[in-house]
């Protein structure tokens, strides 16, 4: 579980996924509309230039011709009509006016002939309702008075080609016009006006918008289906997590099964892994409570039996000396129970005090040296071999707690050491850390205890030192202090297999 929780993964939560989907949905029509508008703008510019070219071509053909008088004769109008007939285009209109805005000739129409189309389907009717299409049924009656006020015609009669865009009288169509001057020498004698509606470009724009709308609707439909499937999968995962939570603990509060934890990198995966981690810690705590009850029962049974038997013998004692002897045995039993309670209180008090102790930076070398000097007096039956570095071994924590941790390790090593063999206490500096090792020759560490040795209420001393209570709290306290220093503690058999070595890794204070 630790490896699963510590594994680095790309965080891609539910909110990020939904935000990404929303951005994709919004970007699709927005980009499509921008593209259609840009294409429409380019097409209108091209149409404008084409109209200006048409007007320029007609004006060039009429340069230096003495046809543009105030009122052209019938023959002159026929000659102008013949000239314009070759330039006539569908859905376009060409005007020729003189300087007095008199219309000398006009050819073409702005309206296109309607094409026979099949009956529209229902979805085509919906598209037509959503996207406005251009119509060829419009009213545009433009006479000489309309030309007289047109800015493009005025500019052309002043010698400057110009274009203009206007709406028809009924507002149902847009007309684009281009005017070009007709020269005779250095004098402008008239103008040519070419007109077309923008319906062709508008039709292309409408068709593009309809296709974009179809693509958008199809995309939205696909995304909606995906979201429904995704929401269904989420609901299934949540229900599965709910079922695991309901089945993990039975009616008596016992943990019946541990969840494996999901591999997903979103919030539900985090919740599943956290739930599995909580169950694992609860299972460990439950096992701790069970072991504590069993160990307390085991440790208290003997002193309670001693006290009970002593009191019973006091009742049957025939002399004062016997009474005194039985009372002393009862007091020994009470003292043993008192030591058990003191050790439990020590572990509980340490757990509480670690949360308020302020870590400081200190040198571990004098701490270890001072402790070893005390051990030589406290354990006269044991010998100690010490190796300390010639320079400082700085760590971050509390010196008193480090000494307490070393006390627990040395007490454990002395109890299991082979008589006559020294206990090794070695402190060494490594790159970025300091290593404190306490080792002794003696029994090897059982394989099944390697992962449980530093847990609370775990001990392998049942057959040793029967007169002294051991609750398995010493190495548990050592682990708490090592973790307070930001380090790790581990136990392993010596390389020769003739004993056990316990090593504490202290990180350097600057790491």
C-alpha positions as CSV (number, residue, x, y, z in Angstrom):
1,X,0.0,0.0,0.0
2,X,2.9,2.4,0.8
3,X,4.2,1.8,-2.7
4,X,0.8,2.5,-4.2
5,X,0.3,5.7,-2.3
6,X,3.9,6.9,-3.0
7,X,3.8,6.3,-6.7
8,X,3.9,9.5,-8.7
9,X,1.0,9.8,-11.2
10,X,-0.4,12.5,-13.5
11,X,-3.3,14.1,-11.7
12,X,-6.2,14.5,-14.0
13,X,-9.3,15.0,-11.9
14,X,-13.0,15.0,-12.7
15,X,-13.2,18.7,-12.9
16,X,-10.3,18.9,-15.3
17,X,-11.9,16.3,-17.5
18,X,-15.3,18.1,-17.6
19,X,-13.6,21.4,-18.2
20,X,-11.7,19.9,-21.1
21,X,-14.8,18.5,-22.6
22,X,-16.5,21.9,-22.3
23,X,-13.6,23.7,-23.9
24,X,-13.6,21.3,-26.8
25,X,-17.4,21.8,-27.3
26,X,-17.1,25.6,-27.2
27,X,-14.0,25.8,-29.4
28,X,-15.5,23.8,-32.2
29,X,-18.4,26.1,-33.3
30,X,-16.5,29.2,-32.3
31,X,-13.5,28.3,-34.6
32,X,-15.9,27.2,-37.4
33,X,-17.8,30.5,-37.3
34,X,-14.5,32.5,-37.3
35,X,-13.4,30.5,-40.3
36,X,-16.7,30.9,-42.2
37,X,-16.7,34.7,-41.5
38,X,-13.1,35.0,-42.8
39,X,-13.9,33.1,-46.0
40,X,-17.0,35.3,-46.5
41,X,-14.9,38.4,-46.1
42,X,-12.4,37.2,-48.7
43,X,-15.1,36.2,-51.1
44,X,-16.8,39.6,-50.8
45,X,-13.5,41.4,-51.4
46,X,-13.0,39.2,-54.5
47,X,-16.5,40.1,-55.7
48,X,-15.9,43.7,-55.1
49,X,-12.7,43.6,-57.2
50,X,-14.4,41.7,-59.9
51,X,-17.2,44.3,-60.1
52,X,-14.6,47.1,-60.2
53,X,-12.8,45.2,-63.0
54,X,-16.0,44.9,-65.0
55,X,-16.8,48.6,-64.6
56,X,-13.2,49.5,-65.6
57,X,-13.4,47.3,-68.7
58,X,-16.7,48.9,-69.9
59,X,-15.3,52.4,-69.1
60,X,-12.2,51.6,-71.1
61,X,-14.3,50.6,-74.1
62,X,-16.1,53.9,-73.9
63,X,-13.1,56.2,-73.6
64,X,-12.8,58.9,-76.2
65,X,-16.2,57.9,-77.7
66,X,-18.5,60.9,-78.5
67,X,-21.6,58.9,-77.4
68,X,-22.2,60.4,-74.0
69,X,-24.3,63.4,-74.4
70,X,-27.0,64.9,-72.3
71,X,-29.6,62.9,-74.1
72,X,-28.4,60.1,-76.4
73,X,-30.2,59.4,-79.6
74,X,-31.8,56.1,-80.4
75,X,-28.9,55.0,-82.5
76,X,-26.4,55.9,-79.8
77,X,-28.5,54.0,-77.2
78,X,-28.6,51.0,-79.6
79,X,-24.8,51.2,-80.0
80,X,-24.3,51.3,-76.2
81,X,-26.7,48.4,-75.7
82,X,-24.7,46.3,-78.3
83,X,-21.5,47.2,-76.5
84,X,-22.9,46.2,-73.1
85,X,-24.5,43.0,-74.4
86,X,-21.1,41.3,-74.7
87,X,-20.3,42.1,-71.0
88,X,-23.7,40.9,-69.7
89,X,-23.5,38.4,-66.8
90,X,-26.2,36.6,-65.0
91,X,-27.6,38.3,-61.8
92,X,-25.6,41.5,-62.6
93,X,-26.6,45.0,-63.9
94,X,-24.6,47.6,-65.7
95,X,-25.5,51.3,-65.9
96,X,-24.0,54.1,-68.0
97,X,-24.6,57.6,-66.9
98,X,-23.3,61.0,-68.0
99,X,-22.2,63.9,-65.9
100,X,-25.8,65.0,-65.4
101,X,-26.7,61.5,-63.9
102,X,-28.8,60.8,-67.0
103,X,-29.1,57.1,-67.6
104,X,-27.8,56.5,-71.2
105,X,-28.0,52.7,-71.1
106,X,-28.8,49.8,-68.7
107,X,-28.5,46.1,-69.1
108,X,-29.1,43.0,-66.9
109,X,-31.0,42.3,-63.7
110,X,-30.1,41.6,-60.2
111,X,-32.5,38.7,-59.7
112,X,-31.6,35.1,-60.5
113,X,-33.9,32.6,-62.0
114,X,-35.2,30.3,-59.2
115,X,-34.1,26.7,-59.6
116,X,-36.5,23.8,-59.3
117,X,-35.7,22.1,-56.0
118,X,-37.0,18.9,-54.4
119,X,-39.2,19.2,-51.3
120,X,-37.2,19.9,-48.2
121,X,-36.9,17.2,-45.6
122,X,-37.7,17.9,-41.9
123,X,-34.1,18.4,-40.9
124,X,-33.5,20.7,-43.9
125,X,-36.5,22.8,-42.7
126,X,-35.0,22.9,-39.2
127,X,-31.6,24.0,-40.7
128,X,-33.4,26.7,-42.8
129,X,-35.1,28.0,-39.6
130,X,-31.8,28.1,-37.7
131,X,-29.6,29.5,-40.5
132,X,-31.1,32.4,-42.6
133,X,-30.7,31.8,-46.3
134,X,-30.6,34.5,-49.0
135,X,-33.7,35.1,-51.2
136,X,-34.0,36.1,-54.8
137,X,-37.4,37.6,-54.1
138,X,-36.6,41.2,-53.3
139,X,-37.6,44.7,-54.4
140,X,-35.0,47.0,-55.8
141,X,-36.2,49.9,-58.0
142,X,-33.3,52.2,-58.6
143,X,-33.7,55.2,-60.8
144,X,-31.7,58.3,-61.8
145,X,-32.5,59.9,-58.5
146,X,-31.0,57.0,-56.6
147,X,-27.8,57.1,-58.7
148,X,-27.5,60.9,-58.2
149,X,-27.1,60.4,-54.4
150,X,-24.8,57.4,-54.6
151,X,-21.4,58.1,-53.2
152,X,-19.6,55.7,-55.6
153,X,-21.2,57.4,-58.7
154,X,-20.3,60.8,-57.4
155,X,-16.7,59.8,-56.8
156,X,-16.5,58.2,-60.3
157,X,-17.8,61.4,-61.9
158,X,-15.1,63.2,-60.0
159,X,-12.5,60.9,-61.5
160,X,-12.0,58.3,-58.7
161,X,-13.2,54.6,-59.0
162,X,-15.3,53.7,-56.0
163,X,-17.4,50.8,-54.6
164,X,-20.4,50.8,-52.4
165,X,-22.6,48.2,-50.5
166,X,-26.3,48.9,-49.8
167,X,-29.5,47.1,-49.0
168,X,-32.5,46.8,-51.3
169,X,-35.5,48.9,-50.6
170,X,-37.2,46.0,-48.7
171,X,-34.0,45.1,-46.9
172,X,-34.1,41.4,-48.1
173,X,-30.9,41.5,-50.1
174,X,-27.5,43.3,-50.1
175,X,-26.3,44.9,-53.4
176,X,-22.6,45.6,-54.1
177,X,-21.8,48.2,-56.8
178,X,-18.6,49.6,-58.4
179,X,-18.4,52.8,-60.4
180,X,-15.6,53.8,-62.8
181,X,-15.2,57.1,-64.7
182,X,-15.3,57.4,-68.5
183,X,-12.7,59.8,-69.8
184,X,-12.4,61.9,-72.9
185,X,-9.0,63.4,-72.8
186,X,-8.6,64.9,-69.3
187,X,-12.3,65.3,-68.8
188,X,-14.7,62.9,-67.1
189,X,-17.8,62.6,-69.4
190,X,-19.6,59.8,-67.6
191,X,-19.5,56.7,-65.4
192,X,-20.1,53.0,-65.6
193,X,-21.8,51.4,-62.6
194,X,-21.7,47.6,-62.2
195,X,-24.0,46.0,-59.6
196,X,-24.5,42.5,-58.2
197,X,-26.2,41.1,-55.1
198,X,-24.1,39.3,-52.5
199,X,-26.5,36.3,-52.6
200,X,-23.9,34.0,-54.1
201,X,-21.5,34.6,-51.2
202,X,-24.3,34.6,-48.7
203,X,-25.5,31.2,-50.1
204,X,-22.1,29.8,-49.7
205,X,-21.9,31.1,-46.1
206,X,-25.3,29.7,-45.3
207,X,-24.3,26.3,-46.7
208,X,-21.1,26.4,-44.6
209,X,-23.0,27.3,-41.5
210,X,-25.4,24.5,-42.0
211,X,-22.6,22.0,-42.4
212,X,-21.0,23.5,-39.3
213,X,-24.3,23.2,-37.4
214,X,-24.6,19.6,-38.5
215,X,-21.1,18.8,-37.4
216,X,-21.6,20.6,-34.1
217,X,-24.9,18.7,-33.4
218,X,-23.2,15.4,-34.3
219,X,-20.3,16.3,-32.0
220,X,-22.6,17.3,-29.2
221,X,-24.6,14.1,-29.6
222,X,-21.4,12.1,-29.5
223,X,-20.1,13.9,-26.5
224,X,-23.4,13.6,-24.7
225,X,-23.3,9.9,-25.3
226,X,-19.7,9.8,-24.0
227,X,-20.7,11.8,-20.9
228,X,-23.6,9.5,-20.2
229,X,-21.3,6.5,-20.4
230,X,-18.7,8.3,-18.3
231,X,-21.3,9.2,-15.7
232,X,-22.6,5.6,-15.7
233,X,-19.0,4.4,-15.1
234,X,-18.6,6.9,-12.3
235,X,-21.8,5.8,-10.6
236,X,-20.7,2.2,-10.9
237,X,-17.3,3.0,-9.3
238,X,-19.0,4.9,-6.5
239,X,-21.5,2.1,-5.9
240,X,-18.6,-0.4,-5.9
241,X,-16.8,1.7,-3.4
242,X,-19.9,1.9,-1.3
243,X,-20.3,-1.9,-1.4
244,X,-16.7,-2.3,-0.3
245,X,-17.2,0.1,2.6
246,X,-20.4,-1.7,3.7
247,X,-18.8,-5.2,3.5
248,X,-15.4,-4.2,5.0
249,X,-16.6,-4.2,8.6
250,X,-19.1,-6.6,10.0
251,X,-21.9,-6.0,12.5
252,X,-19.5,-6.5,15.5
253,X,-17.0,-3.9,14.2
254,X,-14.5,-6.4,12.9
255,X,-12.6,-5.7,9.7
256,X,-13.5,-8.6,7.4
257,X,-11.7,-7.6,4.2
258,X,-9.2,-5.0,3.0
259,X,-9.8,-3.2,-0.3
260,X,-7.0,-3.2,-2.9
261,X,-7.4,0.4,-3.8
262,X,-8.1,1.7,-7.3
263,X,-5.4,2.5,-9.8
264,X,-7.3,5.5,-11.3
265,X,-5.6,8.9,-11.0
266,X,-8.8,10.9,-10.3
267,X,-10.6,11.9,-7.1
268,X,-12.5,8.6,-6.8
269,X,-9.3,6.7,-7.2
270,X,-7.7,8.8,-4.4
271,X,-10.8,8.2,-2.3
272,X,-10.6,4.4,-2.9
273,X,-6.9,4.3,-2.0
274,X,-7.4,6.5,1.1
275,X,-10.3,4.2,2.2
276,X,-8.0,1.2,1.7
277,X,-5.3,2.9,3.7
278,X,-7.7,3.7,6.5
279,X,-8.9,0.1,6.6
280,X,-5.3,-1.1,6.8
281,X,-4.6,1.3,9.7
282,X,-7.8,0.2,11.4
283,X,-6.8,-3.4,10.9
284,X,-3.4,-2.7,12.4
285,X,-4.9,-0.9,15.3
286,X,-7.4,-3.7,15.9
287,X,-4.6,-6.2,15.8
288,X,-2.7,-4.0,18.2
289,X,-5.7,-3.9,20.6
290,X,-6.0,-7.6,20.4
291,X,-2.3,-8.2,21.0
292,X,-2.3,-5.7,23.8
293,X,-5.2,-7.5,25.5
294,X,-3.5,-10.8,25.1
295,X,-0.1,-9.6,26.3
296,X,-1.6,-7.7,29.2
297,X,-3.5,-10.8,30.2
298,X,-0.3,-12.8,29.9
299,X,1.8,-10.4,31.8
300,X,-0.7,-9.7,34.5
301,X,-1.7,-13.3,35.1
302,X,1.5,-14.1,36.9
303,X,1.6,-11.2,39.4
304,X,-2.2,-11.5,40.0
305,X,-1.7,-15.2,40.8
306,X,1.2,-14.3,43.1
307,X,-0.9,-11.7,44.9
308,X,-3.9,-14.1,45.2
309,X,-1.9,-17.0,46.4
310,X,0.0,-14.9,48.9
311,X,-3.2,-13.5,50.4
312,X,-4.7,-17.0,50.6
313,X,-1.5,-18.2,52.4
314,X,-1.7,-15.2,54.8
315,X,-5.0,-16.5,56.0
316,X,-3.6,-20.0,56.6
317,X,-0.2,-18.8,58.0
318,X,0.5,-20.0,61.5
319,X,3.3,-17.6,62.4
320,X,4.3,-14.0,62.0
321,X,7.3,-14.9,59.9
322,X,5.1,-16.8,57.4
323,X,2.7,-13.8,57.2
324,X,5.7,-11.5,56.5
325,X,7.0,-13.7,53.8
326,X,3.7,-14.0,52.0
327,X,3.1,-10.2,52.3
328,X,6.5,-9.6,50.7
329,X,5.6,-11.9,47.8
330,X,2.3,-10.0,47.4
331,X,4.2,-6.7,47.3
332,X,6.6,-8.1,44.6
333,X,3.5,-9.0,42.5
334,X,2.1,-5.5,43.0
335,X,5.4,-4.0,42.0
336,X,5.5,-6.0,38.8
337,X,2.0,-4.8,37.9
338,X,3.1,-1.3,38.7
339,X,6.1,-1.7,36.2
340,X,3.7,-2.9,33.5
341,X,1.5,0.2,34.0
342,X,4.5,2.5,34.1
343,X,5.8,1.2,30.7
344,X,2.4,1.6,29.1
345,X,2.2,5.1,30.5
346,X,5.7,5.9,29.2
347,X,4.7,4.9,25.6
348,X,1.5,6.9,25.7
349,X,3.2,9.9,27.2
350,X,5.9,9.8,24.5
351,X,3.3,9.7,21.7
352,X,1.7,12.8,23.2
353,X,4.9,14.7,23.8
354,X,6.3,14.2,20.3
355,X,3.5,16.5,19.0
356,X,4.7,19.5,21.1
357,X,8.5,19.0,21.0
358,X,10.3,21.6,18.9
359,X,13.1,20.0,16.8
360,X,16.6,21.5,17.0
361,X,19.8,21.0,15.2
362,X,22.5,19.1,17.3
363,X,25.5,16.9,17.2
364,X,24.8,13.2,17.7
365,X,28.4,12.3,18.6
366,X,28.5,13.6,22.2
367,X,25.0,12.2,22.9
368,X,26.1,8.7,22.0
369,X,29.4,9.1,23.8
370,X,27.7,10.2,27.0
371,X,25.1,7.4,26.9
372,X,27.8,4.7,26.5
373,X,29.6,5.9,29.6
374,X,26.4,5.5,31.5
375,X,25.8,2.0,30.0
376,X,29.1,0.8,31.3
377,X,27.9,1.6,34.8
378,X,24.3,0.4,34.3
379,X,25.2,-3.0,32.8
380,X,28.4,-4.1,34.5
381,X,27.9,-7.7,33.2
382,X,28.1,-6.5,29.6
383,X,30.9,-4.9,27.5
384,X,30.5,-2.3,24.8
385,X,32.5,-1.6,21.7
386,X,32.0,2.0,20.3
387,X,33.0,3.5,17.0
388,X,32.4,7.3,16.6
389,X,33.3,9.5,13.7
390,X,36.1,12.1,14.2
391,X,33.9,14.9,13.1
392,X,30.4,16.1,13.9
393,X,27.3,14.1,13.0
394,X,24.6,16.8,12.9
395,X,20.9,15.8,12.9
396,X,17.6,17.5,13.6
397,X,15.4,16.5,16.5
398,X,15.8,16.3,20.3
399,X,19.0,15.1,22.1
400,X,17.0,13.7,25.1
401,X,14.8,11.7,22.8
402,X,17.8,10.3,20.9
403,X,19.3,9.2,24.2
404,X,16.0,7.6,25.2
405,X,15.9,5.7,21.8
406,X,19.5,4.5,22.3
407,X,18.6,3.3,25.8
408,X,15.8,1.1,24.3
409,X,18.1,-0.3,21.6
410,X,21.0,-1.1,24.1
411,X,18.6,-2.6,26.6
412,X,17.3,-4.9,23.9
413,X,20.8,-5.8,22.7
414,X,22.1,-6.5,26.2
415,X,19.1,-8.8,26.9
416,X,19.8,-10.9,23.8
417,X,23.6,-10.7,23.7
418,X,25.6,-13.9,24.1
419,X,27.5,-13.8,27.5
420,X,31.0,-12.6,27.1
421,X,30.4,-11.0,23.7
422,X,30.4,-7.2,23.4
423,X,27.5,-5.0,22.2
424,X,28.6,-2.9,19.2
425,X,27.5,0.8,19.0
426,X,28.6,2.4,15.7
427,X,27.9,5.9,14.5
428,X,29.1,6.8,11.0
429,X,28.6,9.6,8.5
430,X,27.3,9.0,5.1
431,X,26.5,11.3,2.2
432,X,23.3,13.2,3.4
433,X,22.7,11.0,6.5
434,X,24.1,9.6,9.7
435,X,23.8,5.9,10.6
436,X,23.5,4.6,14.2
437,X,23.9,0.8,14.5
438,X,23.5,-1.3,17.7
439,X,24.3,-4.9,17.1
440,X,24.9,-8.0,19.3
441,X,25.9,-11.6,18.8
442,X,23.1,-13.9,19.8
443,X,19.9,-15.5,18.4
444,X,18.9,-14.6,14.9
445,X,15.8,-12.6,14.2
446,X,12.9,-14.8,13.2
447,X,11.7,-14.2,9.6
448,X,8.1,-13.7,10.6
449,X,9.1,-10.9,13.0
450,X,11.1,-8.7,10.6
451,X,8.1,-6.7,9.5
452,X,6.4,-6.5,13.0
453,X,9.3,-6.0,15.4
454,X,8.8,-2.2,15.8
455,X,5.0,-2.4,16.3
456,X,3.5,-1.8,19.6
457,X,3.0,-4.8,22.0
458,X,5.2,-7.1,19.9
459,X,7.9,-9.0,21.6
460,X,9.9,-12.3,21.2
461,X,11.0,-12.5,24.9
462,X,8.3,-14.9,26.1
463,X,10.8,-17.6,27.0
464,X,13.5,-15.2,28.3
465,X,13.8,-13.2,31.6
466,X,10.5,-14.6,32.9
467,X,10.7,-12.5,36.0
468,X,10.7,-9.2,34.2
469,X,7.6,-8.0,32.3
470,X,8.2,-7.1,28.6
471,X,5.3,-5.6,26.7
472,X,7.1,-5.1,23.4
473,X,7.0,-1.3,23.8
474,X,10.8,-0.6,23.8
475,X,11.4,-0.9,20.0
476,X,8.0,0.7,19.3
477,X,9.2,3.8,21.3
478,X,12.5,3.7,19.4
479,X,10.6,3.7,16.1
480,X,8.5,6.8,17.2
481,X,11.7,8.7,18.1
482,X,13.4,7.8,14.9
483,X,10.4,9.0,12.8
484,X,10.4,12.2,14.9
485,X,13.9,12.8,13.6
486,X,12.7,12.2,10.1
487,X,14.6,8.9,10.0
488,X,13.9,5.2,9.6
489,X,14.7,2.3,11.8
490,X,15.3,-1.3,10.6
491,X,16.4,-4.6,12.1
492,X,18.3,-7.4,10.3
493,X,20.5,-10.3,11.0
494,X,24.2,-9.7,11.1
495,X,26.0,-10.7,7.9
496,X,27.5,-13.8,9.6
497,X,24.1,-14.8,10.8
498,X,25.3,-14.8,14.5
499,X,23.1,-12.0,15.8
500,X,20.9,-9.0,15.1
501,X,21.8,-5.4,14.1
502,X,19.4,-2.5,14.5
503,X,20.2,0.6,12.3
504,X,18.7,4.1,12.5
505,X,19.1,6.4,9.5
506,X,19.1,10.1,10.4
507,X,18.8,12.5,7.5
508,X,21.2,15.5,7.5
509,X,19.4,18.6,8.8
510,X,19.8,20.4,5.5
511,X,18.0,17.7,3.6
